[in-house]
Amino acid sequence: MSARTINFTLNGQAVSTAIEPHRNLVELLQRFDLFGARESCGQGLCGCCTVLVDGRAVSGCLYFAVWVDGKAVTTVEHLDADGVLSNVQEAFIACGAFQCGFCTPGFVLMCQQLLKQHPDPSDEDIRHYLSGNLCRCAAYPEIVAAVKQAAKTAATRVGN
Amino acid sequence: MNQIGRDFPRLEARAKVTGRAEYTHNLRLPGMLYGKVFRSTVPHGRIRNIDTTAARALAGVHRVVTGENIRKLIPEPYYGPAFHDQPILALDKVRYVGEPVAAVLASDPHIAEQAAQLITAEYDELPAVYDELAAVKPDTLVHETLRPAGTFADLKHLRGRRGTNVALDYHLRRGDVDKAFAAADRVFEHTFKTQQCLHLPFEPHVAIAEPGDARLTIYTSNQTPSFVRIEIARLFGWPENRVRVKVPYLGGGYGSKVYVKLEALVAALAMLAQRPVKIALTMEEQFYMITKHPTTFNIKSGLDKDGRLMARSCEVYWNGGAYADIGPRVTQKSGFTAAGPYDIENVSIDSYALYTNRTPAGALRGFGVPQLVWGYESHTDLIARELGMDPVAFRRKNILRNGRPQASGTVLQDAAIAEVLEALVARIGWDAPFDRGAGTLRRGRGIAVGLKASISPTTSVAVVNVSADGSVYLYKSTVDMGQGADTAFAQIVGEVLDVKAEDVRVVAPDTDVTPYDMGTLGSRSLFHMGNAVRLAAEDARAKLRALAAEAGLPAGTNYPPAEIFKKRYGMQAGNVIGTASFVPKYQPPDAQSGMSENVTPFWMVGGAAAEVEVDTETGQIRILRLINAADCGKPINPAVARTQLSGASIMQLGFTLSEAMQLDGGQVTNASLADYKIPGIGDIPPMENELVDAEQHSGPFGAKGLGESGTFGVSPAIANAIHDAVGVRIAELPITAEAVLRALRVKDGRPLEDD
């Protein structure tokens, strides 16, 4: 299949690349040496491949790479671009909200978006919002605690 | 500096929340080919023909490899930790649906996948056997001959055995069970079953092999780098030092990534192609790699008129699937605890590992113990109810206490069974009245406690390196797969050498650099490697003192290491290497009685208490409270330890309520996260976790492993709570709403029709 040239903003930088239409967003990001979005279930169910496109969380494994043409893509690697962790990242560390860490970038990005929409989320808001992210190590109680702690600290900085 | 008992975030926390942690999943090498596996579509058959013509003709395909191609490279291409029974790619026969039959190599993974779909194979199908009890009869043989590895002395007698699917039978005889049953006031007998389920780490199995000049480097998501090195070297007939195994962080393991999984295949492919080869499984393919044993457990107990357990007999059948993997070890190492944490004079245990035509089964967070606890704690609860005794009072009366012999004859030490039980009782408020519900919503409570031995005998080696500026490295081959091993070891080193744990550089497993370790499994690391790390750090400390003496510094003073080096070598130069091996004492079980005076270096204890609500109209279960308690000795890092306890419990909650691999004609029909339901954030009940006050005197700073203990009690605690709520007993996992409703309807005398 022939490659198509796409232009998009990746973590704040204008970039251009040629990519075949059957490749997904996770593969595209790997070409830019970004590995924080990870394909795991391949069905958009686990959330390990979560990426923000124009500020909205998408499953990178189900999102064709060519669809980001003209859009802004933010990955987990951008959250500490200024050398400072986001409040969600800080809270995940403080609350021990992960074990193996494979699903963590997806949770972090989803929590950034959650707090934008629900600055003071209830347990129910958190459960509802994070129902599309799975953690096989099952750090769920710690993740809920981390979201609440992050909500208490400053508003989220990133997420376009 | 007090590093033990300190709560601080794991060493790699920042790398994990920023998405920069290293996993094999991320790794790409120059010139690397991607491999895709073509798998068997039949559960049992002789391979008549494999047609790879169309696959080889596809543009971009580098090579297609079958078992026969590998046999030319490796004359005996069979691997496995207990038995050398698993071919790298199927040879002559296939034994389960999903078994690797051929592999395609291409520079693009999509092309490899497309080519794999173009391969066809023809088989002469053979009858298949799926059930562990059916497999006891030798009507359908999965293997013609048993092929035990030389590794384990107690398996050698099985070599060449024919005409059976029993890979290993383990027997324990303590006292006189028959006589005790004859004398018993009451005898109870039940059967409990468990289903086939899976680990499903979110980083599915992935491995890369990079060929060198008659050597190989293997990058792999694996829990046992030292074993992989030895086994790959054995397959090629090489010395160990020609195989280098490197393991970064693991995106989950839970026992799925022990011993050889993809490594032999990528090694063979890389040697054939003379290029680096990567194989990364999909989530679906994990259903064809390794699973948890389905079991049938027949358990029978005799009691005296005071409600004391006099005798217990246990028959356990482990459905090991098509290849033994570590199943025979599970059969014995967990088998001898099948009578549970009770003080019983007369015990018989018969534990059988069986071959069937299913995906192989191995170790999943508990090494078989959760299946046993499910049986014996359900059985124990039923006995108490039949006797009209409170289930907790019954347990208190019969529980095994420190200083008393376990069924194996090994005297129990540092096992906080009673403490775990009492912690659960106190937290759930067992003796206080509670809301039992009304109408169609009924509530009940249950409790369960399990006991596990450690895998023995096993060896761990550690190296601690103090640099000339006093900064410290730790070299060990324990794999950090999320359990926090690196962090705990850094705390141990820090405690001994008086440095902050965060400042200890923990070197990731690399068998060219890091010393031998038996494996990261069975909750053994903190005890075994933890002891080795402590001893290695103490060795480094002693050598630093010797260096200070050599440098003419007065004894008894506390010079910083940097000054010692500078004084001795005249500049910032040199280093001090502390080393240690740790091998606990062990006595193998007697071949006849199955008994041993020293069967394990330490015991793990875990339990759960649950309060549930059952909807009698639908069978739906809601967990209102789930309390977990475990004995991990003195925790090194209590915060990390508690997440282990909680995580293990939630994982077991999935195995209890929803997870089950479905088979139709040997074909897995729910091989995806869409159809195989693991716990999500909405499934988590209110939970409490308690690490009981305990000490493992032989452990590093009083600590021992915890990774599995949280799984033990969950399933029977819930089944016992359901019984308490609505008076029905679920004897088979998972406990679905349908199962509960069926049981309720049977109890009401109006059973539902079968499907």
Interface residues (C-beta under 8 A of the other chain):
Chain A: H22 R23 Q30 L34 F35 G36 A37 R38 S40 C41 G42 Q43 L45 C46 C48 T75 V76 E77 L79 D80 L85 Q89 F92 I93 A94 G96 F98 Q99 C100 G101 F102 C103 T104 P105 V108 I126 R127 H128 L130 S131 N133 L134 C135 R136 C137 A138 A139 Y140 P141 E142 I143 V144
Chain B: P9 R10 E12 A13 R14 A15 K16 V17 T18 G19 R20 A21 Y23 H25 N26 R28 H110 H199 L200 P201 F202 E203 P204 Y249 L250 G251 G252 G253 Y254 T282 M283 E284 M481 G482 Q483 G484 A639 V640 T643 Q644 S646 G647 S649 I650 M651 S672 L673 A674 I678 P679 G680 I681 G682 I684 M687
